[in-house]
Structure formats: structure tokens, C-alpha cells
Amino acid sequence: DRQGQVPEKVLARVARDVKSRSDISMESEIATMVFVRLKTTIPVPVVYGYCPTRHNAIGQAFSIISFTEGSDMNGSPWEDLALELKLNAIRDYARIVLQLSQLKFDRIGSIYFKHDAAPP
């Protein structure tokens, strides 16, 4: 994607019910996706925009992220895969876990944007 341009196909996630802490968890989810995208080679959706509260035109918390093709690996699709494809999936997963395990933090907890800095 070119900087500042939204592709034709995106995923809009709209909260059904805003719980008391859902704005905090959405902000952490968005910050985590941006962080992982910047610090690793793990394929993470691009965040085009979000609002973690109901204070917007649609009246619900929402995020707009890049659409990512994929398959659910639970159940029969996994069972039907050839051994080589299963091994490739396991290797890919191991590479993801390795990259995440190499990220270092000086404290525990969730990831958030600094309040005085705009998200990238």
C-alpha cells in the first residue's frame, strides 16, 4: 500500500457493545498491531483508522484495517492438508513465535500509544 492511501478492500470492525474497558482494550490492540508491524516481519494488518469510543459518526467504537486473506486452521481444513503443508504452517508459526519472543520490554502489561504522540 502506498503511504496515505486506503486500498479498495479493507476490514471495518465495529463494536456491538461498548463495555466499560473496551476503549482501552481496542487502543491496546491497535497499538500492538502497529508495534508488531514496525518491529518484526510478521504479517500484521495495516491500521488505517480507529475510534475506541462511541463519540463518532457511527456511534460505536470501530477500526479500519487492511483486509488479509487467510484460512482458519482449526478443524477439518487442517486435517485435510498434506504433510508438507502442515510442516510449512508449523515452521511459519515457529518463526512468528521466535520474533515475538525476541521483543524486549522494560515493564509488563499491555501496549499503548503515548497520549501525547499520534500513532504512526
N, C-alpha and C positions, 0 to 999 in steps of 0.2 A: 504494500500500500504506500502511496506517496504521502508525504507529510501533509497533514491537514485535510486530506480527502477521505471521505467515507465511501466504502465500496457499495455496490448495488445490494449485496446480500449481507445483512447484519442480524444479530440476535438481540431483540429487546426483551429484557427481563423485567417484569412488573410485579411488585409485591402484591399479594392478595390481601393480606392483613399486616398492618404495621404494628409490631409488638413494641413494647417499651424500649427494647435494646436493639431492634432490627436496624436502625440507622447506624449504630455503632458497628454491628457485625457487617453490614454492607460496606461501610467505609474501610473496614479492615480487609474484607475480601478484595475490594478494588485495589487497595494499596499493595496487598500481597501479590495480585496478578501483575501489577506494574513492576514491583520489585523483582519477582522471579523472571519476568521478561527481560529486564535490564541486566540482571546479574548472571543469567545462565543461557544455555542454548535450548532449554526446554520449550517446546511449542505451547505458548500461552496466548489466549485471545488478546487482541488489541482493545483497549478501553477507549471508546470514542466519547463517552459522556456518562454522567450518572447524577442522580439526586437521591440522597439517602432518606429524605423526609417526604411528607405529603405536600409540602409547600412548593408546588409547581403546577403547571397547566393541567396535568392529568390527575392530580390529587392522590397519587400513590408514589412510593419510592420506586425508582427504576434505574436500570443501567442499560447502556447500548454498547455491545461488544462485537468484535468480528465473529462471523459465523465460521465454525470449524467443522469440517466433515469428520465423521468417525463412526465407530460401531461400539455398541455395548458388549463387553467381553464376558458378561455373565450368562450362564445358561447354555442353550444349545449352540449358538454361533461358535463358542469356544470349543465345545465338544466336537464339532464338525470340522475344525481346522486341521490341516495336515501338520504333522510333527514339526517340520521345518518352520512353518508359520508361527506355531506356538513358541518355538525356541527364539525366533526373531522378536516376538512380542515380549518374552521374558527378558531378553537382552536389552531391549528398549526401556523396559521398566527399570531394570538394574541401573542403566545409565542415568535415568531420571533421579532415582534414589541416591546415587553417588553424588550427583551435582547438588542436590538439596542438602546432603549430609556435609558438604564442604563449605556451606554458607556459615559464617560465624557471626554471632550476636553477643553484645555485651550485657544483655538482660533477657529475661524471659517474658512471655506474653505475646499478644497479637501485634501485627504490623499496622501502623497508621501513618498517614501523611502528617508532616509538621503542620500545625494550624496556621503558621504564618507563611507557608510556602504553597504555591499552586502545584497540583500534580503535573507530571510531565506529559 
